[in-house]
Amino acid sequence: MGQMHFDVPDAANEFFESTRWEDAYLCGIEGVPWQSRNVHANGRFTLTRGVDTSAKLFLTCPIPSIGYRQLSTCSLRCLDNAHRLFVELARGSCYRVRVQADVWQRGGLVLSDRFDDLLTRGTKRFLDATQCAPEGPSCVEAALEAIEALELASNELGDLFASQSVAYRRSRENRLCTMLAVGVLPPLPATEVTPDIQSGRAGNSIDEQTTITRAFNAAAVRINWGEIETDSGRPNYEPVDEALTACSQMGLRVIGGPVIDYRKGLLPDWLTLLDDDFDKLMSTMISFVEKTVEHFRGRVNLWNAASGLNVAGPLGFDDEQVMRFSIGILQTIRRCDPNTPVLMSLDQPCGEYLARDDQGISPLHFADALLRSGLGLAGIGLNFRFGFEEGDTHPRSAVEFGQIIDRWATLNAPLMVQLSVAGAPGKDAAARLPIQTRPLSPVISDDPDAWAKAQFEFVQPLIQTLLSKQIVHAVVWDGWSDQHPHLTPHAGVIDAKGRPRPMLAYLTKIREEMLM
C-alpha cells in the first residue's frame, strides 16, 4: 500500500476546496492512472493506492483568466513527509512549458515576445515560492501566480504551434483533406428552424441542410443498435435510410455508427434478458451487425464499429469477454463490407475512469491489442467529452491535448477525434443521455450565452491543434442542434432556442477557408 501526501496550508484551503480534488489521480511513466482513494483532512491531501512507486499527481484547478485546467506535478516519490502541493504544481507547469518550448524551438517554431514575458514572470514567481516559508501565505500566493503565468504561457505556446503548423501544412496542400463531421441522430434535419422569439432576440430562420454543408464536409450518422432494434428481432432502418439519403443529396461523406455504443442506456433494453448468457448475447449482436452492415453497405464511407468498450459498461463484461465482443464486431463488419474502412472508438482516452474503477481496460493497451489482432482495423476513434459530470475528460491546455494525440500517434494508425463540449447549464430534456453539465470555468454564471462563449473559447485551440496533426484524419463535432433529439446534453452548435452558438461561425470559417 502506497500513500502520497500533500500539504494544503490554511492560506490555500479555500482555493483547494474549489479544485476537483475528489477526481485527482496518480499516474506513472506509462500514462495509466492508478485506482486511488482521496482524502482531504487537517490540512493534508492524501492519495492511497496499491503500490508505492513514484508518480505524478493530476489535479484539476480553477485558474484565473483561464478556467478549470488539469495541472500535474513532476514525478514524485512516496514519502512519509508531505510534498508542498502548490509549489509542486507550479514546478510541473514550469517544467512542461519550458521543455516543450525548447523542443519546438529547436524544430523551427518561432516564439513570441508575449510568450517570453509570461515564461519569465512565471519562472520568477515559481522560484520565489520555493524560497518562501512553506506554511506562509506568500508561498501560496507566489505559487498560484506562477501557475497562472505559466499556464497562460502554455496557451500562447499552443497557439503559436498550431498556427505555424497549419500554415506549413497549407503550404504543401492548399486545402486540408481532414474530415470535419457533425454528429446527428437520424433522421437528418430537412426543414428550416426558426429562432425562438420568446428569447428576446430577433433572427432569421435557418436552412439547416445548407448551414450544415457550409460548416461540415461529412456527417457522423448514428447507426446504433439501441435505437434501431428497440424490439428484439425487429430493426427499424427507416430513419437512418432518410438520413443517409439526405447526406448523399448534400454531398457529405458519411461516418456510420457506432453500431454498438457500450454506455448505460444506449444498448437495447431487452438485452437484460440475456445477461447470464454471453454466447447468446454474442450471437444476437453479430446477427444485428450483419443485417445492419449489409443493409447500408455502399452508403457509408467509414464504419465506427463500437464505442466505449474500454470502459466498464452496463453488461459487466470481464476483459476476455470485452475482447471477444470487440473482435466479433470487427470480424462481422469486415466480412459483410470488406471494402469500407472500420475503426473502433474509445471513451475517456486519457483513462480517468481507471482512477475510480478497476473494471476497465487501459485505452492505449486496448487499442494496441485490436490493431495487432490482424482484423484489418483501419484506425482508432477517440471520444473527448468536456464539461460533464460523468464520463468526461479533464480539461487540458492545447499543448497537453496535442501531447495526448502524439502519444496515440505512436500506434501508427489514423485517428478520428470526437469532441463533445457543454454549451449551456442545467438539464436537457431532448438529450438521450441524462447527464449533468458542469462549467468549464468557476466564474461562469447560469447565463447560456456565457456558457456558449466558454464552449468556443475552450475548444477553438483544441480544434486548431487537431488540424495541425496529419495523423488526425477526421474531427467530429458531437451535436448539431439542441432543438432536435440529440445524444449529449447542450453540445450542439445551435442551442435549444434555435440560435447559433459561436462554434457554428468558427466551424463554418474553418470549412470554407481550409478544408476540401
C-alpha positions as CSV (number, residue, x, y, z in Angstrom):
1,M,0.0,0.0,0.0
2,G,1.4,3.4,-1.0
3,Q,0.4,6.8,0.1
4,M,1.3,10.2,-1.3
5,H,0.8,13.2,1.0
6,F,0.5,16.9,0.1
7,D,0.4,19.9,2.5
8,V,-2.6,22.3,2.0
9,P,-1.7,25.4,4.0
10,D,-4.5,27.3,5.7
11,A,-3.9,30.2,3.3
12,A,-4.8,27.9,0.4
13,N,-7.7,26.0,1.9
14,E,-10.4,28.0,0.2
15,F,-8.7,27.6,-3.2
16,F,-8.1,23.9,-2.7
17,E,-11.8,23.3,-1.9
18,S,-12.6,24.9,-5.3
19,T,-10.5,22.3,-7.1
20,R,-11.8,18.9,-8.1
21,W,-9.6,17.0,-5.7
22,E,-12.1,14.1,-5.5
23,D,-11.2,13.4,-9.1
24,A,-7.5,13.7,-8.7
25,Y,-5.3,10.7,-9.6
26,L,-1.7,9.5,-9.7
27,C,-0.1,8.3,-12.9
28,G,3.2,6.6,-13.7
29,I,5.5,7.0,-16.7
30,E,3.3,4.8,-18.8
31,G,0.4,7.2,-18.5
32,V,-2.1,4.9,-16.9
33,P,-3.9,6.2,-13.8
34,W,-3.8,4.1,-10.6
35,Q,-7.0,3.5,-8.7
36,S,-6.8,5.6,-5.6
37,R,-8.7,6.8,-2.6
38,N,-8.5,10.5,-2.0
39,V,-8.8,12.2,1.5
40,H,-8.5,15.8,2.5
41,A,-8.4,16.4,6.3
42,N,-6.4,18.6,8.7
43,G,-4.5,20.5,6.1
44,R,-3.3,17.4,4.3
45,F,-4.3,15.8,1.0
46,T,-3.6,12.1,0.8
47,L,-4.0,9.7,-2.1
48,T,-3.8,6.0,-1.3
49,R,-3.1,3.3,-3.9
50,G,-1.8,-0.3,-4.1
51,V,1.8,0.5,-5.0
52,D,4.4,2.8,-3.6
53,T,6.4,3.7,-6.7
54,S,7.0,7.3,-7.8
55,A,4.1,9.1,-9.7
56,K,2.8,12.4,-10.9
57,L,-0.3,14.0,-9.4
58,F,-3.0,15.2,-11.7
59,L,-5.4,17.7,-10.2
60,T,-8.0,20.0,-11.9
61,C,-7.8,23.5,-10.6
62,P,-9.6,26.8,-11.4
63,I,-7.0,29.2,-13.0
64,P,-7.9,32.9,-13.1
65,S,-8.4,34.2,-16.6
66,I,-8.4,30.6,-18.0
67,G,-11.0,28.5,-16.2
68,Y,-10.7,24.9,-15.0
69,R,-7.5,23.1,-16.1
70,Q,-5.8,19.9,-15.1
71,L,-2.4,20.6,-13.6
72,S,0.3,18.0,-12.9
73,T,3.4,17.7,-10.8
74,C,6.7,16.3,-11.9
75,S,7.4,12.7,-10.8
76,L,7.4,12.5,-7.0
77,R,8.4,9.8,-4.6
78,C,6.2,8.3,-1.9
79,L,7.4,9.8,1.4
80,D,6.2,9.9,4.9
81,N,6.6,13.6,4.8
82,A,4.2,15.7,2.7
83,H,5.0,17.4,-0.5
84,R,4.2,21.1,-0.9
85,L,1.2,20.9,-3.2
86,F,1.1,24.2,-4.9
87,V,4.9,24.5,-5.2
88,E,5.0,21.1,-6.9
89,L,2.1,22.0,-9.2
90,A,4.0,25.2,-10.2
91,R,7.1,23.2,-10.7
92,G,5.2,20.9,-13.0
93,S,3.8,23.8,-15.1
94,C,7.2,25.3,-15.3
95,Y,8.8,22.1,-16.5
96,R,6.2,21.3,-19.1
97,V,6.1,24.6,-20.8
98,R,9.9,25.2,-20.8
99,V,10.7,21.7,-22.1
100,Q,8.0,21.8,-24.8
101,A,9.0,25.3,-25.9
102,D,12.7,24.2,-26.2
103,V,11.8,21.1,-28.2
104,W,9.6,23.0,-30.6
105,Q,12.0,25.9,-30.9
106,R,14.8,23.5,-31.9
107,G,12.4,22.2,-34.5
108,G,11.9,25.6,-36.0
109,L,9.0,27.1,-34.0
110,V,9.2,30.9,-33.8
111,L,8.3,32.1,-30.3
112,S,6.7,35.5,-29.4
113,D,7.6,38.3,-27.0
114,R,4.4,37.6,-25.1
115,F,5.4,34.0,-24.5
116,D,8.9,35.0,-23.4
117,D,7.4,37.6,-20.9
118,L,4.9,35.1,-19.4
119,L,7.5,32.4,-19.1
120,T,10.0,34.7,-17.4
121,R,7.4,36.0,-15.0
122,G,6.1,32.6,-14.2
123,T,9.5,31.1,-13.6
124,K,10.5,34.0,-11.3
125,R,7.3,33.6,-9.2
126,F,8.0,29.8,-9.0
127,L,11.5,30.4,-7.7
128,D,10.0,32.9,-5.2
129,A,7.6,30.2,-4.0
130,T,10.4,27.7,-3.4
131,Q,12.2,30.1,-1.2
132,C,9.2,31.2,1.0
133,A,8.2,29.6,4.3
134,P,6.1,26.6,3.4
135,E,3.1,27.5,5.6
136,G,3.1,31.2,4.8
137,P,0.6,32.9,2.6
138,S,3.4,34.4,0.5
139,C,4.4,30.9,-0.6
140,V,0.8,30.1,-1.8
141,E,0.4,33.5,-3.5
142,A,3.7,33.1,-5.4
143,A,2.9,29.6,-6.4
144,L,-0.6,30.4,-7.7
145,E,0.7,33.5,-9.6
146,A,3.4,31.3,-11.1
147,I,0.9,28.7,-12.2
148,E,-1.4,31.3,-13.8
149,A,1.5,33.0,-15.7
150,L,2.9,29.6,-16.9
151,E,-0.5,28.3,-18.0
152,L,-1.0,31.5,-20.0
153,A,2.4,30.9,-21.5
154,S,1.2,27.4,-22.4
155,N,-1.8,28.9,-24.1
156,E,0.4,31.2,-26.1
157,L,2.8,28.3,-27.0
158,G,-0.1,26.2,-28.2
159,D,-1.5,29.0,-30.4
160,L,2.0,29.5,-31.9
161,F,2.5,25.8,-32.6
162,A,-1.0,25.3,-34.1
163,S,-0.9,28.4,-36.3
164,Q,2.6,27.8,-37.7
165,S,1.9,24.0,-38.1
166,V,-1.3,24.6,-40.0
167,A,0.4,27.2,-42.2
168,Y,3.1,24.7,-43.0
169,R,0.5,22.1,-43.9
170,R,-1.3,24.5,-46.1
171,S,1.9,25.4,-47.9
172,R,2.1,21.8,-49.0
173,E,-1.7,21.2,-49.6
174,N,-3.8,24.3,-50.1
175,R,-6.9,22.6,-48.7
176,L,-6.6,20.0,-46.0
177,C,-8.2,16.7,-46.5
178,T,-9.3,16.3,-42.9
179,M,-12.9,15.3,-42.5
180,L,-14.9,17.7,-40.4
181,A,-18.1,15.9,-39.4
182,V,-21.2,16.8,-37.4
183,G,-22.8,14.1,-35.3
184,V,-26.5,13.7,-35.9
185,L,-29.3,11.4,-34.8
186,P,-31.4,10.1,-37.7
187,P,-33.3,11.5,-39.5
188,L,-31.2,14.5,-40.6
189,P,-32.9,17.9,-40.3
190,A,-34.8,18.6,-43.5
191,T,-36.6,21.9,-42.9
192,E,-35.9,25.4,-41.6
193,V,-35.6,26.1,-37.9
194,T,-36.8,29.4,-36.5
195,P,-35.2,31.1,-33.5
196,D,-37.4,31.3,-30.5
197,I,-38.8,34.9,-30.5
198,Q,-39.6,34.4,-26.8
199,S,-35.8,34.6,-26.1
200,G,-35.9,38.3,-26.8
201,R,-33.7,38.1,-29.8
202,A,-34.7,38.7,-33.4
203,G,-33.3,36.4,-36.0
204,N,-33.9,34.8,-39.4
205,S,-34.9,31.2,-39.8
206,I,-32.0,28.8,-40.6
207,D,-31.9,26.5,-43.6
208,E,-30.4,23.7,-41.7
209,Q,-29.1,21.5,-44.5
210,T,-27.5,24.4,-46.3
211,T,-25.9,25.5,-43.0
212,I,-24.6,22.0,-42.3
213,T,-22.9,21.8,-45.7
214,R,-21.3,25.2,-45.2
215,A,-19.8,24.2,-41.8
216,F,-19.0,20.5,-42.4
217,N,-17.8,18.2,-45.2
218,A,-19.1,15.0,-43.5
219,A,-21.7,13.7,-41.2
220,A,-21.4,11.1,-38.4
221,V,-24.8,9.5,-38.7
222,R,-25.7,7.5,-35.6
223,I,-26.4,3.9,-36.7
224,N,-26.8,2.3,-33.3
225,W,-28.2,-1.0,-32.0
226,G,-30.1,0.6,-29.1
227,E,-32.1,3.0,-31.4
228,I,-32.6,0.7,-34.4
229,E,-33.7,-2.5,-32.6
230,T,-35.9,-1.4,-29.7
231,D,-37.8,-4.7,-30.1
232,S,-35.9,-7.9,-30.4
233,G,-35.6,-9.1,-34.0
234,R,-37.4,-6.0,-35.4
235,P,-34.9,-3.5,-36.6
236,N,-36.3,-0.2,-37.9
237,Y,-33.9,1.2,-40.5
238,E,-36.2,3.9,-42.0
239,P,-34.8,7.0,-40.0
240,V,-31.2,6.0,-40.9
241,D,-32.2,5.5,-44.6
242,E,-33.7,9.0,-44.6
243,A,-30.5,10.5,-43.0
244,L,-28.2,8.7,-45.5
245,T,-30.3,9.9,-48.5
246,A,-30.1,13.5,-47.2
247,C,-26.3,13.2,-46.7
248,S,-26.0,11.9,-50.3
249,Q,-28.0,14.8,-51.6
250,M,-25.9,17.3,-49.7
251,G,-22.6,15.7,-50.9
252,L,-21.5,14.8,-47.3
253,R,-19.2,11.8,-46.6
254,V,-20.7,9.5,-44.0
255,I,-19.3,8.0,-40.9
256,G,-21.8,5.3,-39.8
257,G,-22.1,4.2,-36.2
258,P,-21.2,3.5,-33.5
259,V,-23.0,0.3,-34.4
260,I,-22.6,-0.7,-30.7
261,D,-22.5,2.0,-28.1
262,Y,-21.5,0.4,-24.8
263,R,-22.8,3.1,-22.5
264,K,-25.5,2.8,-19.9
265,G,-28.9,3.5,-21.5
266,L,-27.6,3.2,-25.1
267,L,-27.9,-0.6,-25.6
268,P,-31.3,-2.2,-26.2
269,D,-33.3,-2.6,-23.0
270,W,-34.2,-6.2,-23.8
271,L,-30.6,-7.3,-23.5
272,T,-31.1,-7.6,-19.8
273,L,-32.9,-10.9,-20.6
274,L,-29.5,-12.2,-21.9
275,D,-27.3,-11.0,-19.0
276,D,-26.4,-14.5,-17.9
277,D,-25.8,-16.0,-21.4
278,F,-22.8,-14.4,-23.0
279,D,-22.7,-16.7,-26.0
280,K,-26.4,-16.0,-26.8
281,L,-25.7,-12.3,-26.4
282,M,-22.8,-12.6,-28.8
283,S,-24.8,-14.4,-31.4
284,T,-27.6,-11.8,-31.1
285,M,-25.2,-8.9,-31.5
286,I,-23.5,-10.5,-34.5
287,S,-26.8,-11.1,-36.2
288,F,-27.8,-7.5,-35.8
289,V,-24.4,-6.2,-37.0
290,E,-24.6,-8.5,-40.0
291,K,-28.1,-7.3,-41.0
292,T,-27.2,-3.7,-40.5
293,V,-24.0,-3.6,-42.4
294,E,-25.5,-5.5,-45.3
295,H,-28.4,-3.1,-45.3
296,F,-26.3,0.1,-45.5
297,R,-23.3,-1.3,-47.5
298,G,-22.2,1.1,-50.1
299,R,-23.8,4.1,-48.4
300,V,-21.3,4.5,-45.6
301,N,-17.7,5.8,-46.2
302,L,-16.4,4.8,-42.8
303,W,-17.7,2.4,-40.2
304,N,-17.5,3.3,-36.5
305,A,-17.8,-0.3,-35.2
306,A,-18.3,0.3,-31.5
307,S,-17.7,2.9,-28.8
308,G,-16.8,2.7,-25.1
309,L,-15.9,-0.9,-24.8
310,N,-12.7,0.0,-22.9
311,V,-14.8,1.4,-20.0
312,A,-16.8,-0.8,-17.6
313,G,-20.3,-0.9,-19.0
314,P,-23.8,-2.0,-18.1
315,L,-23.3,-5.6,-19.1
316,G,-20.5,-6.3,-16.7
317,F,-18.1,-7.9,-19.2
318,D,-14.7,-9.0,-18.0
319,D,-11.6,-8.3,-20.0
320,E,-11.7,-11.5,-22.0
321,Q,-15.4,-11.0,-22.9
322,V,-14.7,-7.4,-24.0
323,M,-12.1,-8.6,-26.4
324,R,-14.3,-11.4,-27.7
325,F,-17.1,-8.9,-28.2
326,S,-14.8,-6.4,-29.9
327,I,-13.3,-9.0,-32.2
328,G,-16.8,-10.3,-33.1
329,I,-18.0,-6.9,-34.2
330,L,-14.9,-6.2,-36.3
331,Q,-14.9,-9.6,-38.0
332,T,-18.6,-9.3,-38.8
333,I,-18.3,-5.8,-40.4
334,R,-15.2,-6.8,-42.3
335,R,-16.9,-9.9,-43.6
336,C,-20.1,-8.1,-44.7
337,D,-18.4,-5.0,-46.1
338,P,-14.7,-5.7,-46.9
339,N,-14.2,-2.5,-48.9
340,T,-15.2,0.1,-46.3
341,P,-12.6,1.1,-43.6
342,V,-13.6,0.2,-40.0
343,L,-12.4,1.9,-36.8
344,M,-13.2,1.4,-33.1
345,S,-13.9,4.3,-30.7
346,L,-12.7,4.6,-27.1
347,D,-14.1,6.7,-24.3
348,Q,-12.0,8.8,-22.0
349,P,-8.8,8.3,-23.9
350,C,-6.7,9.5,-21.0
351,G,-8.0,6.7,-18.8
352,E,-9.6,8.8,-16.0
353,Y,-12.1,6.0,-15.3
354,L,-9.2,3.8,-14.1
355,A,-8.6,6.0,-11.1
356,R,-12.1,5.2,-9.7
357,D,-12.9,1.7,-11.1
358,D,-10.6,-1.3,-11.5
359,Q,-13.1,-2.7,-14.0
360,G,-11.9,-1.4,-17.4
361,I,-9.0,-1.7,-19.8
362,S,-6.3,0.9,-20.3
363,P,-7.4,2.7,-23.5
364,L,-4.0,2.6,-25.2
365,H,-3.4,-1.0,-24.4
366,F,-6.9,-1.9,-25.6
367,A,-6.3,-0.1,-28.9
368,D,-2.9,-1.7,-29.4
369,A,-4.3,-5.2,-28.9
370,L,-7.0,-4.6,-31.5
371,L,-4.5,-3.2,-34.0
372,R,-2.2,-6.2,-33.5
373,S,-5.1,-8.6,-34.0
374,G,-4.8,-8.6,-37.7
375,L,-8.5,-8.0,-38.2
376,G,-8.0,-5.0,-40.5
377,L,-8.8,-2.2,-38.1
378,A,-8.3,1.0,-40.2
379,G,-8.0,3.5,-37.3
380,I,-8.9,4.5,-33.8
381,G,-11.6,6.9,-32.6
382,L,-11.0,9.0,-29.5
383,N,-14.1,10.4,-27.7
384,F,-13.3,13.5,-25.7
385,R,-16.1,15.0,-23.6
386,F,-15.6,18.2,-21.7
387,G,-17.9,19.8,-19.2
388,F,-20.0,16.8,-18.0
389,E,-20.5,15.2,-14.6
390,E,-20.0,11.7,-16.0
391,G,-17.5,10.2,-18.5
392,D,-15.7,13.4,-19.2
393,T,-12.0,14.1,-19.9
394,H,-10.4,16.6,-17.5
395,P,-9.8,20.0,-19.2
396,R,-6.3,20.5,-20.5
397,S,-4.3,23.1,-22.4
398,A,-3.9,22.7,-26.2
399,V,-0.3,21.8,-25.6
400,E,-1.1,18.9,-23.4
401,F,-4.0,17.9,-25.7
402,G,-1.6,17.8,-28.6
403,Q,0.8,15.6,-26.5
404,I,-2.1,13.2,-25.9
405,I,-2.7,13.0,-29.7
406,D,1.1,12.5,-30.2
407,R,1.0,9.6,-27.7
408,W,-1.8,7.9,-29.6
409,A,0.1,8.6,-32.9
410,T,2.7,6.1,-31.7
411,L,0.3,3.3,-32.6
412,N,0.8,4.5,-36.3
413,A,-3.0,4.3,-37.0
414,P,-5.2,7.1,-38.4
415,L,-7.2,8.9,-35.7
416,M,-10.8,10.1,-35.6
417,V,-11.3,12.6,-32.7
418,Q,-14.8,13.3,-31.5
419,L,-15.4,16.4,-29.4
420,S,-18.4,16.9,-27.0
421,V,-18.4,20.2,-25.1
422,A,-21.1,21.5,-22.9
423,G,-22.6,24.8,-24.1
424,A,-25.4,25.5,-21.6
425,P,-26.3,24.8,-18.0
426,G,-29.0,22.6,-16.5
427,K,-30.9,19.6,-17.7
428,D,-31.5,19.0,-21.4
429,A,-34.9,17.3,-21.9
430,A,-34.2,16.5,-25.6
431,A,-30.9,14.7,-24.9
432,R,-30.8,10.9,-24.8
433,L,-28.1,10.8,-22.1
434,P,-29.4,12.1,-18.8
435,I,-26.1,13.5,-17.6
436,Q,-25.5,16.9,-16.0
437,T,-23.2,19.5,-17.4
438,R,-20.6,21.3,-15.3
439,P,-19.0,24.6,-16.1
440,L,-15.6,25.0,-17.8
441,S,-14.8,28.0,-15.6
442,P,-15.8,28.7,-12.0
443,V,-16.9,32.3,-12.9
444,I,-19.5,31.3,-15.5
445,S,-23.0,32.1,-14.3
446,D,-26.2,30.3,-15.4
447,D,-26.4,32.6,-18.5
448,P,-26.5,30.3,-21.6
449,D,-24.6,33.0,-23.7
450,A,-21.7,32.8,-21.2
451,W,-21.6,29.0,-21.5
452,A,-21.7,29.2,-25.3
453,K,-18.8,31.7,-25.3
454,A,-16.8,29.5,-22.9
455,Q,-17.5,26.4,-25.1
456,F,-16.0,28.2,-28.1
457,E,-13.0,29.7,-26.2
458,F,-12.2,26.3,-24.7
459,V,-12.4,24.2,-27.8
460,Q,-11.1,26.5,-30.5
461,P,-7.4,25.9,-29.6
462,L,-8.1,22.1,-29.5
463,I,-9.5,22.1,-33.0
464,Q,-6.6,24.2,-34.3
465,T,-4.3,21.6,-32.7
466,L,-6.1,18.7,-34.3
467,L,-5.9,20.4,-37.7
468,S,-2.1,20.7,-37.3
469,K,-1.8,16.9,-36.9
470,Q,-1.6,14.8,-40.0
471,I,-2.4,11.7,-38.1
472,V,-5.9,13.1,-37.4
473,H,-8.0,12.1,-40.4
474,A,-11.4,13.2,-39.0
475,V,-12.7,15.6,-36.4
476,V,-16.3,15.0,-35.3
477,W,-18.4,17.6,-33.5
478,D,-20.9,15.7,-31.4
479,G,-24.1,17.6,-31.9
480,W,-25.9,19.7,-34.5
481,S,-28.9,21.3,-32.9
482,D,-30.3,21.1,-29.4
483,Q,-33.8,21.8,-30.8
484,H,-33.9,18.3,-32.3
485,P,-33.5,15.0,-30.4
486,H,-29.8,14.5,-29.7
487,L,-27.4,12.4,-27.7
488,T,-25.2,14.7,-25.5
489,P,-26.8,17.5,-23.4
490,H,-26.3,21.0,-24.6
491,A,-23.5,20.1,-27.1
492,G,-25.0,21.4,-30.3
493,V,-23.8,24.3,-32.4
494,I,-27.4,25.5,-32.4
495,D,-29.0,25.9,-29.0
496,A,-32.4,24.8,-27.8
497,K,-33.9,28.2,-28.9
498,G,-32.7,27.8,-32.4
499,R,-29.8,30.4,-32.0
500,P,-26.4,29.5,-33.5
501,R,-23.7,29.3,-30.9
502,P,-20.2,30.9,-31.6
503,M,-18.9,27.5,-32.6
504,L,-21.0,27.4,-35.7
505,A,-19.4,30.5,-37.2
506,Y,-16.0,29.3,-36.3
507,L,-16.5,25.8,-37.9
508,T,-18.0,27.4,-41.0
509,K,-14.9,29.6,-41.3
510,I,-12.6,26.6,-41.0
511,R,-14.6,24.6,-43.5
512,E,-14.6,27.5,-46.1
513,E,-11.0,28.5,-45.7
514,M,-9.1,25.3,-45.1
515,L,-10.9,22.1,-45.9
516,M,-11.8,20.2,-49.1
